[in-house]
Amino acid sequence: MFHKVMAFDDLVPGKPYLRDAEGVRFVLVREGEAVMAVSDLCTHAAAVLDRGRVVQGIITCPMHGARFDLRNGACVNAPYDALRVYRCRIVDGQVEVDVGANAD
Ligand code: FES
């Protein structure tokens, strides 16, 4: 089930936003005209990723530097588990996220 989380125009590209729906917390990131949502905790040692840096679809954990692909959640520089990825859509200018299913 999709939930409205914020207006698309309020998202600064490349800036992670911590949000929640149904008690599930996630990080929302806009890149260009696309928006992606992944679980908020790094799979290495549970740092919160809303302070991570985003470059070209990759978010870097602020704690020890694990890098995760926002499109599929995969960790690209260490053998850590993938982040969970949530489906997103934009309806009438509002970003909606489905925390009940993986995007892939
Ligand atoms: S907690 Fe994220 S890399 Fe260690």
Backbone and ligand atoms as CSV (ligand in chain L), in Angstrom:
chain,resi,resn,atom,element,x,y,z
A,1,MET,N,N,0.843,-1.174,0.000
A,1,MET,CA,C,0.000,0.000,0.000
A,1,MET,C,C,0.896,1.248,0.000
A,2,PHE,N,N,0.605,2.158,-0.905
A,2,PHE,CA,C,1.412,3.371,-1.011
A,2,PHE,C,C,0.941,4.425,-0.002
A,3,HIS,N,N,1.916,5.164,0.540
A,3,HIS,CA,C,1.633,6.248,1.478
A,3,HIS,C,C,2.277,7.529,0.979
A,4,LYS,N,N,1.545,8.627,1.045
A,4,LYS,CA,C,2.128,9.924,0.725
A,4,LYS,C,C,3.151,10.273,1.782
A,5,VAL,N,N,4.346,10.691,1.346
A,5,VAL,CA,C,5.367,11.029,2.340
A,5,VAL,C,C,5.839,12.476,2.255
A,6,MET,N,N,5.884,13.067,1.090
A,6,MET,CA,C,6.212,14.483,0.962
A,6,MET,C,C,6.036,14.921,-0.481
A,7,ALA,N,N,6.023,16.241,-0.668
A,7,ALA,CA,C,5.887,16.784,-2.014
A,7,ALA,C,C,7.191,16.582,-2.789
A,8,PHE,N,N,7.081,16.152,-4.022
A,8,PHE,CA,C,8.278,15.917,-4.843
A,8,PHE,C,C,9.111,17.192,-4.954
A,9,ASP,N,N,8.463,18.335,-5.127
A,9,ASP,CA,C,9.201,19.591,-5.299
A,9,ASP,C,C,9.969,20.014,-4.043
A,10,ASP,N,N,9.616,19.448,-2.899
A,10,ASP,CA,C,10.335,19.781,-1.666
A,10,ASP,C,C,11.628,18.980,-1.502
A,11,LEU,N,N,11.820,17.979,-2.354
A,11,LEU,CA,C,13.038,17.163,-2.272
A,11,LEU,C,C,14.186,17.878,-2.979
A,12,VAL,N,N,15.245,18.154,-2.235
A,12,VAL,CA,C,16.460,18.693,-2.851
A,12,VAL,C,C,17.231,17.506,-3.434
A,13,PRO,N,N,17.533,17.528,-4.732
A,13,PRO,CA,C,18.229,16.387,-5.335
A,13,PRO,C,C,19.520,16.051,-4.590
A,14,GLY,N,N,19.693,14.751,-4.334
A,14,GLY,CA,C,20.913,14.272,-3.687
A,14,GLY,C,C,20.926,14.389,-2.171
A,15,LYS,N,N,19.866,14.931,-1.598
A,15,LYS,CA,C,19.803,15.062,-0.124
A,15,LYS,C,C,18.900,13.960,0.430
A,16,PRO,N,N,19.395,13.140,1.373
A,16,PRO,CA,C,18.550,12.087,1.951
A,16,PRO,C,C,17.573,12.660,2.988
A,17,TYR,N,N,16.367,12.164,2.948
A,17,TYR,CA,C,15.324,12.565,3.913
A,17,TYR,C,C,14.864,11.331,4.677
A,18,LEU,N,N,14.841,11.422,5.990
A,18,LEU,CA,C,14.344,10.322,6.811
A,18,LEU,C,C,12.830,10.466,6.955
A,19,ARG,N,N,12.118,9.417,6.596
A,19,ARG,CA,C,10.662,9.428,6.671
A,19,ARG,C,C,10.192,8.081,7.213
A,20,ASP,N,N,8.902,7.982,7.506
A,20,ASP,CA,C,8.363,6.682,7.901
A,20,ASP,C,C,6.934,6.534,7.449
A,21,ALA,N,N,6.533,5.296,7.333
A,21,ALA,CA,C,5.148,4.941,7.005
A,21,ALA,C,C,4.887,3.576,7.618
A,22,GLU,N,N,3.724,3.409,8.210
A,22,GLU,CA,C,3.368,2.146,8.869
A,22,GLU,C,C,4.429,1.738,9.887
A,23,GLY,N,N,5.115,2.704,10.488
A,23,GLY,CA,C,6.139,2.381,11.476
A,23,GLY,C,C,7.456,1.933,10.867
A,24,VAL,N,N,7.557,1.966,9.554
A,24,VAL,CA,C,8.795,1.578,8.864
A,24,VAL,C,C,9.542,2.854,8.488
A,25,ARG,N,N,10.784,2.951,8.932
A,25,ARG,CA,C,11.586,4.141,8.594
A,25,ARG,C,C,12.418,3.859,7.350
A,26,PHE,N,N,12.558,4.902,6.551
A,26,PHE,CA,C,13.322,4.752,5.314
A,26,PHE,C,C,13.939,6.093,4.956
A,27,VAL,N,N,14.874,6.051,4.033
A,27,VAL,CA,C,15.527,7.251,3.530
A,27,VAL,C,C,15.062,7.455,2.095
A,28,LEU,N,N,14.630,8.679,1.833
A,28,LEU,CA,C,14.104,9.042,0.521
A,28,LEU,C,C,15.119,9.957,-0.165
A,29,VAL,N,N,15.423,9.660,-1.424
A,29,VAL,CA,C,16.408,10.461,-2.161
A,29,VAL,C,C,15.882,10.731,-3.564
A,30,ARG,N,N,16.004,11.992,-3.967
A,30,ARG,CA,C,15.661,12.361,-5.342
A,30,ARG,C,C,16.937,12.472,-6.160
A,31,GLU,N,N,16.875,11.910,-7.355
A,31,GLU,CA,C,17.969,12.108,-8.309
A,31,GLU,C,C,17.324,12.483,-9.628
A,32,GLY,N,N,17.529,13.704,-10.048
A,32,GLY,CA,C,16.867,14.169,-11.255
A,32,GLY,C,C,15.367,14.116,-11.071
A,33,GLU,N,N,14.681,13.430,-11.966
A,33,GLU,CA,C,13.223,13.299,-11.871
A,33,GLU,C,C,12.803,11.989,-11.218
A,34,ALA,N,N,13.783,11.227,-10.734
A,34,ALA,CA,C,13.478,9.945,-10.086
A,34,ALA,C,C,13.572,10.094,-8.571
A,35,VAL,N,N,12.864,9.228,-7.877
A,35,VAL,CA,C,12.935,9.211,-6.419
A,35,VAL,C,C,13.085,7.762,-5.972
A,36,MET,N,N,13.918,7.555,-4.936
A,36,MET,CA,C,14.212,6.209,-4.456
A,36,MET,C,C,14.081,6.175,-2.944
A,37,ALA,N,N,13.688,5.027,-2.415
A,37,ALA,CA,C,13.560,4.865,-0.968
A,37,ALA,C,C,14.229,3.557,-0.556
A,38,VAL,N,N,15.073,3.650,0.471
A,38,VAL,CA,C,15.744,2.458,1.001
A,38,VAL,C,C,15.637,2.475,2.521
A,39,SER,N,N,15.864,1.308,3.130
A,39,SER,CA,C,15.849,1.231,4.587
A,39,SER,C,C,16.868,2.199,5.176
A,40,ASP,N,N,16.552,2.712,6.370
A,40,ASP,CA,C,17.320,3.831,6.920
A,40,ASP,C,C,18.593,3.428,7.643
A,41,LEU,N,N,18.755,2.137,7.959
A,41,LEU,CA,C,19.910,1.720,8.763
A,41,LEU,C,C,20.934,0.968,7.928
A,42,CYS,N,N,22.177,1.396,8.048
A,42,CYS,CA,C,23.281,0.705,7.384
A,42,CYS,C,C,23.327,-0.743,7.870
A,43,THR,N,N,23.560,-1.664,6.957
A,43,THR,CA,C,23.582,-3.086,7.325
A,43,THR,C,C,24.901,-3.496,7.977
A,44,HIS,N,N,25.869,-2.592,8.078
A,44,HIS,CA,C,27.113,-2.918,8.772
A,44,HIS,C,C,26.923,-2.797,10.282
A,45,ALA,N,N,26.665,-1.583,10.769
A,45,ALA,CA,C,26.544,-1.385,12.216
A,45,ALA,C,C,25.433,-0.395,12.556
A,46,ALA,N,N,24.423,-0.351,11.683
A,46,ALA,CA,C,23.166,0.347,11.974
A,46,ALA,C,C,23.268,1.862,12.098
A,47,ALA,N,N,24.234,2.487,11.444
A,47,ALA,CA,C,24.222,3.952,11.382
A,47,ALA,C,C,23.005,4.388,10.565
A,48,VAL,N,N,22.452,5.535,10.941
A,48,VAL,CA,C,21.304,6.053,10.196
A,48,VAL,C,C,21.813,6.764,8.938
A,49,LEU,N,N,21.222,6.425,7.821
A,49,LEU,CA,C,21.764,6.851,6.529
A,49,LEU,C,C,21.287,8.223,6.060
A,50,ASP,N,N,20.443,8.895,6.833
A,50,ASP,CA,C,19.991,10.211,6.352
A,50,ASP,C,C,21.107,11.250,6.380
A,51,ARG,N,N,22.222,10.917,7.030
A,51,ARG,CA,C,23.380,11.824,6.992
A,51,ARG,C,C,24.412,11.361,5.965
A,52,GLY,N,N,24.026,10.372,5.189
A,52,GLY,CA,C,24.938,9.876,4.165
A,52,GLY,C,C,25.039,10.842,2.991
A,53,ARG,N,N,26.125,10.701,2.256
A,53,ARG,CA,C,26.343,11.535,1.078
A,53,ARG,C,C,25.884,10.741,-0.136
A,54,VAL,N,N,25.213,11.416,-1.059
A,54,VAL,CA,C,24.708,10.747,-2.261
A,54,VAL,C,C,25.399,11.320,-3.488
A,55,VAL,N,N,25.973,10.432,-4.278
A,55,VAL,CA,C,26.587,10.822,-5.548
A,55,VAL,C,C,26.217,9.774,-6.581
A,56,GLN,N,N,25.605,10.201,-7.652
A,56,GLN,CA,C,25.265,9.339,-8.781
A,56,GLN,C,C,24.598,8.030,-8.343
A,57,GLY,N,N,23.572,8.146,-7.534
A,57,GLY,CA,C,22.776,6.977,-7.165
A,57,GLY,C,C,23.391,6.095,-6.093
A,58,ILE,N,N,24.488,6.541,-5.499
A,58,ILE,CA,C,25.143,5.760,-4.442
A,58,ILE,C,C,25.118,6.581,-3.153
A,59,ILE,N,N,24.649,5.963,-2.059
A,59,ILE,CA,C,24.685,6.641,-0.764
A,59,ILE,C,C,25.819,6.041,0.065
A,60,THR,N,N,26.602,6.919,0.675
A,60,THR,CA,C,27.743,6.484,1.484
A,60,THR,C,C,27.405,6.643,2.952
A,61,CYS,N,N,27.559,5.569,3.701
A,61,CYS,CA,C,27.278,5.592,5.133
A,61,CYS,C,C,28.238,6.557,5.833
A,62,PRO,N,N,27.717,7.424,6.706
A,62,PRO,CA,C,28.579,8.401,7.370
A,62,PRO,C,C,29.494,7.782,8.429
A,63,MET,N,N,29.220,6.541,8.833
A,63,MET,CA,C,30.004,5.950,9.936
A,63,MET,C,C,31.336,5.362,9.458
A,64,HIS,N,N,31.302,4.405,8.546
A,64,HIS,CA,C,32.547,3.753,8.105
A,64,HIS,C,C,32.679,3.714,6.592
A,65,GLY,N,N,31.772,4.336,5.883
A,65,GLY,CA,C,31.968,4.491,4.445
A,65,GLY,C,C,31.412,3.406,3.550
A,66,ALA,N,N,30.564,2.508,4.064
A,66,ALA,CA,C,29.929,1.548,3.158
A,66,ALA,C,C,29.110,2.317,2.126
A,67,ARG,N,N,29.116,1.829,0.894
A,67,ARG,CA,C,28.419,2.510,-0.193
A,67,ARG,C,C,27.322,1.594,-0.728
A,68,PHE,N,N,26.131,2.154,-0.861
A,68,PHE,CA,C,24.972,1.362,-1.294
A,68,PHE,C,C,24.342,1.985,-2.533
A,69,ASP,N,N,24.016,1.125,-3.481
A,69,ASP,CA,C,23.313,1.543,-4.692
A,69,ASP,C,C,21.839,1.752,-4.338
A,70,LEU,N,N,21.349,2.960,-4.537
A,70,LEU,CA,C,19.965,3.271,-4.151
A,70,LEU,C,C,18.942,2.560,-5.031
A,71,ARG,N,N,19.348,2.113,-6.201
A,71,ARG,CA,C,18.386,1.454,-7.106
A,71,ARG,C,C,18.058,0.041,-6.669
A,72,ASN,N,N,19.059,-0.670,-6.124
A,72,ASN,CA,C,18.786,-2.059,-5.745
A,72,ASN,C,C,19.212,-2.378,-4.304
A,73,GLY,N,N,19.762,-1.384,-3.604
A,73,GLY,CA,C,20.154,-1.555,-2.210
A,73,GLY,C,C,21.492,-2.240,-2.004
A,74,ALA,N,N,22.115,-2.725,-3.070
A,74,ALA,CA,C,23.341,-3.517,-2.922
A,74,ALA,C,C,24.489,-2.686,-2.373
A,75,CYS,N,N,25.272,-3.305,-1.511
A,75,CYS,CA,C,26.492,-2.669,-1.021
A,75,CYS,C,C,27.564,-2.907,-2.076
A,76,VAL,N,N,28.184,-1.829,-2.530
A,76,VAL,CA,C,29.084,-1.937,-3.679
A,76,VAL,C,C,30.564,-1.931,-3.299
A,77,ASN,N,N,30.896,-1.776,-2.024
A,77,ASN,CA,C,32.306,-1.754,-1.664
A,77,ASN,C,C,32.653,-2.602,-0.448
A,78,ALA,N,N,31.715,-3.407,0.015
A,78,ALA,CA,C,31.968,-4.261,1.179
A,78,ALA,C,C,30.962,-5.418,1.143
A,79,PRO,N,N,31.263,-6.502,1.861
A,79,PRO,CA,C,30.374,-7.677,1.809
A,79,PRO,C,C,29.192,-7.579,2.768
A,80,TYR,N,N,28.568,-6.418,2.847
A,80,TYR,CA,C,27.445,-6.235,3.756
A,80,TYR,C,C,26.136,-6.532,3.029
A,81,ASP,N,N,25.131,-6.875,3.814
A,81,ASP,CA,C,23.811,-7.139,3.227
A,81,ASP,C,C,23.290,-5.897,2.507
A,82,ALA,N,N,22.418,-6.122,1.567
A,82,ALA,CA,C,21.789,-5.020,0.833
A,82,ALA,C,C,20.788,-4.297,1.728
A,83,LEU,N,N,20.578,-3.031,1.427
A,83,LEU,CA,C,19.479,-2.298,2.046
A,83,LEU,C,C,18.173,-2.777,1.436
A,84,ARG,N,N,17.105,-2.646,2.169
A,84,ARG,CA,C,15.807,-2.933,1.584
A,84,ARG,C,C,15.411,-1.756,0.698
A,85,VAL,N,N,14.803,-2.057,-0.427
A,85,VAL,CA,C,14.382,-1.026,-1.376
A,85,VAL,C,C,12.850,-1.014,-1.423
A,86,TYR,N,N,12.294,0.178,-1.375
A,86,TYR,CA,C,10.840,0.312,-1.381
A,86,TYR,C,C,10.366,0.981,-2.666
A,87,ARG,N,N,9.232,0.532,-3.133
A,87,ARG,CA,C,8.672,1.115,-4.359
A,87,ARG,C,C,8.220,2.546,-4.110
A,88,CYS,N,N,8.489,3.406,-5.092
A,88,CYS,CA,C,8.096,4.812,-5.014
A,88,CYS,C,C,7.324,5.185,-6.262
A,89,ARG,N,N,6.470,6.166,-6.122
A,89,ARG,CA,C,5.806,6.741,-7.285
A,89,ARG,C,C,5.461,8.192,-6.959
A,90,ILE,N,N,5.184,8.939,-7.995
A,90,ILE,CA,C,4.805,10.341,-7.820
A,90,ILE,C,C,3.393,10.505,-8.355
A,91,VAL,N,N,2.498,10.943,-7.488
A,91,VAL,CA,C,1.095,11.119,-7.866
A,91,VAL,C,C,0.682,12.540,-7.498
A,92,ASP,N,N,0.266,13.303,-8.499
A,92,ASP,CA,C,-0.154,14.692,-8.270
A,92,ASP,C,C,0.892,15.476,-7.481
A,93,GLY,N,N,2.156,15.268,-7.820
A,93,GLY,CA,C,3.226,16.026,-7.189
A,93,GLY,C,C,3.647,15.525,-5.825
A,94,GLN,N,N,3.006,14.457,-5.338
A,94,GLN,CA,C,3.353,13.888,-4.036
A,94,GLN,C,C,4.111,12.579,-4.214
A,95,VAL,N,N,5.172,12.427,-3.440
A,95,VAL,CA,C,5.903,11.163,-3.454
A,95,VAL,C,C,5.152,10.163,-2.583
A,96,GLU,N,N,4.930,8.987,-3.135
A,96,GLU,CA,C,4.280,7.915,-2.386
A,96,GLU,C,C,5.236,6.724,-2.322
A,97,VAL,N,N,5.277,6.098,-1.152
A,97,VAL,CA,C,6.182,4.953,-0.930
A,97,VAL,C,C,5.371,3.781,-0.417
A,98,ASP,N,N,5.692,2.606,-0.940
A,98,ASP,CA,C,5.062,1.363,-0.487
A,98,ASP,C,C,6.074,0.626,0.367
A,99,VAL,N,N,5.848,0.596,1.675
A,99,VAL,CA,C,6.807,-0.054,2.567
A,99,VAL,C,C,6.518,-1.549,2.710
A,100,GLY,N,N,5.505,-2.006,2.004
A,100,GLY,CA,C,5.126,-3.409,2.160
A,100,GLY,C,C,5.776,-4.360,1.189
A,101,ALA,N,N,6.531,-3.838,0.213
A,101,ALA,CA,C,7.093,-4.736,-0.795
A,101,ALA,C,C,8.412,-4.186,-1.296
A,102,ASN,N,N,9.310,-5.075,-1.667
A,102,ASN,CA,C,10.560,-4.650,-2.287
A,102,ASN,C,C,10.300,-4.185,-3.703
A,103,ALA,N,N,11.154,-3.273,-4.165
A,103,ALA,CA,C,10.981,-2.728,-5.511
A,103,ALA,C,C,11.353,-3.756,-6.573
A,104,ASP,N,N,12.226,-4.694,-6.232
A,104,ASP,CA,C,12.704,-5.603,-7.273
A,104,ASP,C,C,12.051,-6.956,-7.220
L,1,FES,S1,S,27.741,1.537,10.135
L,1,FES,FE1,FE,27.687,1.957,8.015
L,1,FES,S2,S,29.620,1.390,7.284
L,1,FES,FE2,FE,29.691,0.888,9.383
